[in-house]
């Protein structure tokens, strides 16, 4: 075994079994020590190359509603933010966005929105059914927040393939402070339901939340180790001027990249987005996330007239770029650092084998 392969295997095996307290110390050390981070990132890149080579999967993102019933302290869409601009896309507009994405080559779409009661189970299943009927060769991810198990089952029957529900933080105390009137236990219940119903499941967390410690981030790693999701979304906290956390410092790029590398090593086959948020805090943030182990990007297909209104945090990038520009931009960025944009479904590698076996 060569030295590179030995390092990659060594870090991956260590992190799969490492006690949570030691994981916290490693996160703290790698955030401060560039050489240690470089070693983790190199190992994470090698692991990702083993399963996905230099391919980065694209998902066309459609942000279809900026209404939300929740009041999360960090989110610009929070219910009581009177300055937030609200909109909803109808079924025709959503399908038109998918159609544009399909013409650009995308074979994977993400429907993302706030927890908006207007979109009943019936309305959502009709949207899912229409998308899957017109684009049967495409994967569909939902990111709609907390719903009942019965709702999740209906969406799955209608054809939804994946569900992304970031747990945000695995520390119940921190979760409670950031999410008034919400329950960490219910969040965990939702993820368990999604797993049992046969979705490709996505969890995820923020880095740099006010009051967050390396021990909290280690708890996120432990939660991910136990849940074994197919997808993990990791992004820095970025404040929004219309929230109680306005004026707080944003999460750092360095620690965010540490967490991307650590999660890649803990879940070698996972699908890890290079998030828009990491591109917002640094111009080359998405490229650097890919080099640290990420392998998914989500160019925006939301209609330009509405895109500026989906403002989770201040300074969000790409709100004025056409769908075709977004695709060309990210493709060029990835090419410059040695990666290829893959427009196909982009399933988890074990999922492909399970489908073939079935």
N, C-alpha and C positions, 0 to 999 in steps of 0.2 A: 504494500500500500504506500503511495507517495505521501509526502508531507502535507500537501493540500487536502487530500482525501482524509488523512488521519485527523487533521484539525477539524474538518467539517463533521466527521463522525463523532469525534471527542466532545465537541460543544453540544451537539444535538443530544447525545446520550446523557451528558451531565445534566442538561436542563430538563430532560424528561423526568428525572428523579430528584433534582435538587430541592432540598427543603425550602419552604417559602421564605424563611428568614434570610437564607443565603441568597436567594433570588433577589431580594430587596437590596442586599449589600452589593451584588453584582451590578444591578441597575444604577445604583449611586456611583459606583466606581467607574463604570463605562461612560456615564454622563460627563465625568470629570477628566477621564484619561482617554485621549484620542487614540493612543496606540491600542488600548484594550478594545475600544469601540471598533477600530479598524479590523481587529482580529475577529470580532463577532460578525461584522458586516461581511467580511470575506467568507467566513464559514456559512453564513446565511445565503449569500449569493451562490455558493457552490451547491448547497442543498437544493435551492430552487432550480438551478440549472439541471440537476440530476433528474427532476421530475417534469419540468416544463421548458427546458432549454432556455433560449433567449426570447421566448414569446411572452408578450404582455397582452392579456385579453381586454377587449374593449366592450363596455356596456353603454348603450345609448340611454342617457338619463332624462326622464320626463318628470319634472316637479309639478304636480297637477293641482295642488291646493296649498294655499298659504294660511288657511284657517286651522286653528288648533284649540282643542278644549283644555289643554294642559297649561301649566304656569311655571315651567322649568326656568330656574333663575338665570341660566346662561343663554337662552334661546331667543332670538329676535322675533320668532313667530308666537311667543307666549301669549296667552289669552288676553292679558291685561295691557299689552303694549298697544296703546292708542295710536302710535305713530306708524304701526305696521300697515303696509298696503296689502289688502286681501283680494284674492281671486280664486276662481275655480275653473278648471277646464272640463268641458263636457266630453261625452264619449267621442263625438266626431273629431274634436280638436286633438284628443289623445291619440286616436287612431291615425290622424293625419301626421302627427309627430313621428309615430312609428313608421309610417309609410316613407317619410323623408329619410329616416334613419336606415330603413331597408334599402333604399336607393343608393345610399352612401356605403352600403356593404355590411351594416351591423346585423348580426344574427342573435343579439341578446339585448333585451330592454329592461330598464328598471323604472317602475312606477313608485315615486316617492312623494309623500305629503304629510302634513300635520294630521293629528287625530281629529278628523273632521266628520261630525255626525251626519252631515248632509249625504255623505257617501255610504248609504246603507248597504247591507249585504247584497241585496238584490241589484242595486246599481253597480256595485263593484263586480259581481259575478257576470253581469251583462258586458261590462268593459273587458274583463278577462276573456270571456268567451269570444268576443268580437276579435280581439287581438290574436288569440290562438287560432281562430278560424281563418283569418286572412294571412297569418304568418306562421303556419304550422311547423316550419323548420327552425323557429326561433325559441330561445329560452326567455322566460319572463320571471323577473324578480319583483317581489312586492316589498315595500318598506312603508308600512301604514301604522306602525305602533302597536299598542296593546288592543287585542280583540278577544272575543270568546273563543274557546276551542271549537265550537260549532261553526263560527265564522271562518276560522282557519281551514276547517274541513271542507266548507263550501268552496273556498277559493282554490283549494287543492283539486277538488273534483272538477272545477271549471278549467283547470289547466295550468295554474301557477306552479312554477318549478322550484323557486327559491324564495326565501323570506329573510330579510335583513332586519334584525331588531337589536341595535346596539344596547348592551346593558349599561353603558356609560361609566359605571364604576362598580366594582364588586365589593366595596366596603359599605355595609348597610348604613352606618352613621353618616358617611359622606353623601350617599345616595339620598337619604332622608332630608338632609340640609338643602340639597339642590332641587328636589322634586316635591314641592308641597302637594299634599293630598294624593300622593302616589305611593305605591308599595313595592319595595324590593322583592318581597316574596311573590307578588303577582307578576313582576317582570320575569322572574325565574320560572314561574309556572308557564308563562307564554312560551319561553324558549323550550321547555320540556314538551309542551303540546306540539310545537312545530316539529321537533325531532321525531316524536311518535307518529305524526301524520305523514312522514315521508318526504318532507321538504329537504332541499339542501339549505342548511341553516347558517345564518350569519349572525354573529355577536360582534362586540367591539366596545371600545372605550376611548375617552379623551385623556390627553396628557397635559399636565400643567394646570389643572383645575385649582382654584384658590383653596388652600388648605390641604391639598393632596400631598402625600408623602411617597417616598420610594416603597414603603411598606404597603401602601394602598395599591401601587402599580404591581407589586409582587402578588397581591391578592387577585388582581386581574389575570395575571399569568396562571395562577393556581385555578381560577375559575375556568379559564380556557382549557387548561389541561384536563379538567374533569368533564367539561361539556363536549369537547372534541368537535367543534363546529367545522363546517366546510369552508366558511368565510369568516374573516375577522377584519372589521373596519377600525383603523387606528388613526386618529388625527389630533392635532393640538387644540387646546381650548383657545378660542379667539373671542374677545369680549364684543358685545353689541351695545351701542349707546342707549338703547331703549330697555335695558335690563338692569337689575340690581347689581350686576357684576361689571357694569361699565366702569372703565378706569383701572380695572385690574390688569396686571401684565398677562400677555398671551403666553401660552406654553412654548417652550423652546424647541427649535428644530432638532438640536442635538439629542435631547432626551426622547423626542418622538421617533427619531431614526433608531435609537437604541431599542425602543420597544418593538419596532417593526422587525429588527433583526432577531430579537429574543423570541418573538412569537413565531417567526419562520423556523427557528431552530427547535422550538417546542412542538410545532405542527408542520413538519417538513412539506406536506402535500397541500397545505391550505391555499386558498385564494385570498390574497392580501391586496387591497386597493392602495394605490398611491393617491391619496385623497386630494380633493380640491383645496381643503384647508391647509395641507402641507405646502401646496403650491401658492397659497395666499401669503404665508409667512416668509417664504423665500422664493425668488423667481425660478430657481432650479430645484425647488423642493421635491417635485414629483420625480424628476430624474434621479435625485439622490435617494429617494425612498425605494425606487426600483433597484438601484445598485445595492441597497441594504436588504433586499429580499422581497419587495412587493412585486406583484405580477398582474395587477388589474388597474385599468383606468376607466373613468366614466365621463366621456365627453357629453356635453349638454345638448339635448334636443328640445328643451322647453322653448315655446315660442318667445321670440325676442321681446314682444310687447309685455309679457308677464315675467320674464326672467329676473329683472331687477327687483321684483317684489318678493321673491323667495330669498329673503335675506336673513339667514340663520345667525350671521355674525358680520361685523363691519369689514369692508374692503374686499369682499368676495370677488375672485377673478372670473373672467370669461363671460360677464353678464352682457357685454355688447357684441360678442362674436357670433357670427352665423354658425349653424350646425356644420356646414362644410368647412369653414375656417377652423373650427374646434378639432375636427377630425384631422385635417392636414397639419395643424400646429402640433398636436400631440404625437402624430406619426413622425414628424421631423425631429422633434425633441428626443424621442426614443431612439431613432436611427443614429443620432449624433453620439449617443452613449452606448451603442452596440446592441440595441434591442429591436425587435420586430413587433409591430402592432398586428395582433391576430384578431380578426373580426368575426370569427366563428362563435359558436355557443359558449365555448370556454368553460366546460364543466370541470369540477373537481376530478382529478385523474382516477380516483377509485370509483367515482360515480359512473364514469364511462365504462369501466369494466363491469360494474354491477348491471348496467343497462344491457351490455352485450351478453352477459351470462343469462339475464332474464329472457 
